[in-house]
Amino acid sequence: RGNTLKNIEKECNAKIMIRGKGSVKEGKVGRKDGQMLPGEDEPLHALVTANTMENVKKAVEQIRNILKQGIETPEDQNDLRKMQLRELARLNGTLREDDNRSVTP
């Protein structure tokens, strides 16, 4: 639900928008008038704005770290992804307490 993005925005005092192909769910219209959003026909990217370049750089670095982790870390070892899925399950009311336990072989 965008909580990771919201946390980066808050921490870096920046605004982050995901734009480009794939940024809007299939079947959803970007704007109410049916027109494409700016950048919707471009490759997927993040648009970062802030009052200072320092804040922009901080946000960009955090985004790069998340992308690097997502690419390089096997899914079963990706702690950020696990945390995000757990938070989503909690928000949806589907979190089971036994999801906390780790299985040891």
DODOFI-268183 format. One record per residue (C-alpha): y, z, x; residue in one letter. Coordinates in nm, 3 decimals. Layout:
% DODOFI-268183
{Y: Y | Z: Z | X: X | code: A}
...
END
This chain:
% DODOFI-268183
{Y: 0.000 | Z: 0.000 | X: 0.000 | code: R}
{Y: 0.228 | Z: -0.047 | X: 0.298 | code: G}
{Y: 0.237 | Z: 0.315 | X: 0.409 | code: N}
{Y: 0.182 | Z: 0.227 | X: 0.777 | code: T}
{Y: 0.474 | Z: -0.015 | X: 0.757 | code: L}
{Y: 0.689 | Z: 0.244 | X: 0.578 | code: K}
{Y: 0.610 | Z: 0.500 | X: 0.849 | code: N}
{Y: 0.716 | Z: 0.258 | X: 1.124 | code: I}
{Y: 1.036 | Z: 0.176 | X: 0.933 | code: E}
{Y: 1.120 | Z: 0.545 | X: 0.897 | code: K}
{Y: 1.034 | Z: 0.635 | X: 1.255 | code: E}
{Y: 1.226 | Z: 0.341 | X: 1.405 | code: C}
{Y: 1.511 | Z: 0.331 | X: 1.152 | code: N}
{Y: 1.434 | Z: -0.036 | X: 1.089 | code: A}
{Y: 1.344 | Z: -0.268 | X: 0.802 | code: K}
{Y: 1.021 | Z: -0.468 | X: 0.837 | code: I}
{Y: 0.923 | Z: -0.755 | X: 0.611 | code: M}
{Y: 0.597 | Z: -0.946 | X: 0.640 | code: I}
{Y: 0.671 | Z: -1.315 | X: 0.585 | code: R}
{Y: 0.498 | Z: -1.649 | X: 0.613 | code: G}
{Y: 0.176 | Z: -1.802 | X: 0.488 | code: K}
{Y: -0.058 | Z: -1.533 | X: 0.360 | code: G}
{Y: 0.211 | Z: -1.268 | X: 0.315 | code: S}
{Y: 0.201 | Z: -1.299 | X: -0.065 | code: V}
{Y: -0.131 | Z: -1.242 | X: -0.241 | code: K}
{Y: -0.303 | Z: -1.555 | X: -0.369 | code: E}
{Y: -0.186 | Z: -1.636 | X: -0.721 | code: G}
{Y: 0.125 | Z: -1.419 | X: -0.694 | code: K}
{Y: 0.462 | Z: -1.588 | X: -0.706 | code: V}
{Y: 0.706 | Z: -1.478 | X: -0.437 | code: G}
{Y: 1.018 | Z: -1.495 | X: -0.651 | code: R}
{Y: 1.072 | Z: -1.463 | X: -1.024 | code: K}
{Y: 1.211 | Z: -1.816 | X: -1.043 | code: D}
{Y: 0.894 | Z: -1.956 | X: -0.884 | code: G}
{Y: 1.072 | Z: -2.072 | X: -0.569 | code: Q}
{Y: 0.925 | Z: -1.999 | X: -0.228 | code: M}
{Y: 1.055 | Z: -1.699 | X: -0.038 | code: L}
{Y: 1.246 | Z: -1.768 | X: 0.284 | code: P}
{Y: 0.995 | Z: -1.829 | X: 0.562 | code: G}
{Y: 0.698 | Z: -1.857 | X: 0.324 | code: E}
{Y: 0.608 | Z: -2.198 | X: 0.465 | code: D}
{Y: 0.608 | Z: -2.062 | X: 0.824 | code: E}
{Y: 0.320 | Z: -1.898 | X: 1.013 | code: P}
{Y: 0.259 | Z: -1.532 | X: 0.926 | code: L}
{Y: 0.515 | Z: -1.309 | X: 1.098 | code: H}
{Y: 0.711 | Z: -0.984 | X: 1.075 | code: A}
{Y: 1.088 | Z: -0.991 | X: 1.027 | code: L}
{Y: 1.238 | Z: -0.679 | X: 1.184 | code: V}
{Y: 1.599 | Z: -0.578 | X: 1.132 | code: T}
{Y: 1.787 | Z: -0.264 | X: 1.238 | code: A}
{Y: 2.133 | Z: -0.142 | X: 1.332 | code: N}
{Y: 2.052 | Z: -0.146 | X: 1.704 | code: T}
{Y: 1.842 | Z: -0.364 | X: 1.932 | code: M}
{Y: 1.676 | Z: -0.047 | X: 2.059 | code: E}
{Y: 1.542 | Z: 0.026 | X: 1.708 | code: N}
{Y: 1.425 | Z: -0.336 | X: 1.669 | code: V}
{Y: 1.244 | Z: -0.319 | X: 2.004 | code: K}
{Y: 1.080 | Z: 0.012 | X: 1.908 | code: K}
{Y: 0.951 | Z: -0.130 | X: 1.580 | code: A}
{Y: 0.830 | Z: -0.452 | X: 1.742 | code: V}
{Y: 0.641 | Z: -0.252 | X: 2.007 | code: E}
{Y: 0.467 | Z: -0.044 | X: 1.739 | code: Q}
{Y: 0.373 | Z: -0.359 | X: 1.546 | code: I}
{Y: 0.234 | Z: -0.516 | X: 1.865 | code: R}
{Y: 0.027 | Z: -0.203 | X: 1.936 | code: N}
{Y: -0.122 | Z: -0.211 | X: 1.585 | code: I}
{Y: -0.203 | Z: -0.582 | X: 1.613 | code: L}
{Y: -0.357 | Z: -0.533 | X: 1.958 | code: K}
{Y: -0.569 | Z: -0.245 | X: 1.828 | code: Q}
{Y: -0.680 | Z: -0.454 | X: 1.530 | code: G}
{Y: -0.781 | Z: -0.745 | X: 1.751 | code: I}
{Y: -0.939 | Z: -0.560 | X: 2.043 | code: E}
{Y: -1.104 | Z: -0.259 | X: 1.877 | code: T}
{Y: -1.435 | Z: -0.306 | X: 1.695 | code: P}
{Y: -1.391 | Z: -0.227 | X: 1.325 | code: E}
{Y: -1.623 | Z: 0.075 | X: 1.332 | code: D}
{Y: -1.414 | Z: 0.228 | X: 1.615 | code: Q}
{Y: -1.068 | Z: 0.148 | X: 1.474 | code: N}
{Y: -0.927 | Z: 0.491 | X: 1.385 | code: D}
{Y: -0.609 | Z: 0.348 | X: 1.229 | code: L}
{Y: -0.812 | Z: 0.131 | X: 0.993 | code: R}
{Y: -1.037 | Z: 0.425 | X: 0.901 | code: K}
{Y: -0.730 | Z: 0.640 | X: 0.830 | code: M}
{Y: -0.572 | Z: 0.365 | X: 0.619 | code: Q}
{Y: -0.889 | Z: 0.314 | X: 0.413 | code: L}
{Y: -0.926 | Z: 0.690 | X: 0.364 | code: R}
{Y: -0.563 | Z: 0.719 | X: 0.249 | code: E}
{Y: -0.607 | Z: 0.425 | X: 0.011 | code: L}
{Y: -0.918 | Z: 0.584 | X: -0.138 | code: A}
{Y: -0.725 | Z: 0.911 | X: -0.183 | code: R}
{Y: -0.437 | Z: 0.728 | X: -0.352 | code: L}
{Y: -0.681 | Z: 0.543 | X: -0.579 | code: N}
{Y: -0.866 | Z: 0.865 | X: -0.663 | code: G}
{Y: -1.193 | Z: 0.736 | X: -0.517 | code: T}
{Y: -1.211 | Z: 0.954 | X: -0.205 | code: L}
{Y: -1.534 | Z: 1.152 | X: -0.183 | code: R}
{Y: -1.533 | Z: 1.468 | X: 0.025 | code: E}
{Y: -1.860 | Z: 1.367 | X: 0.190 | code: D}
{Y: -1.668 | Z: 1.071 | X: 0.345 | code: D}
{Y: -1.546 | Z: 1.324 | X: 0.607 | code: N}
{Y: -1.887 | Z: 1.378 | X: 0.759 | code: R}
{Y: -1.989 | Z: 1.175 | X: 1.057 | code: S}
{Y: -2.346 | Z: 1.054 | X: 1.078 | code: V}
{Y: -2.524 | Z: 1.131 | X: 1.402 | code: T}
{Y: -2.835 | Z: 0.932 | X: 1.492 | code: P}
END
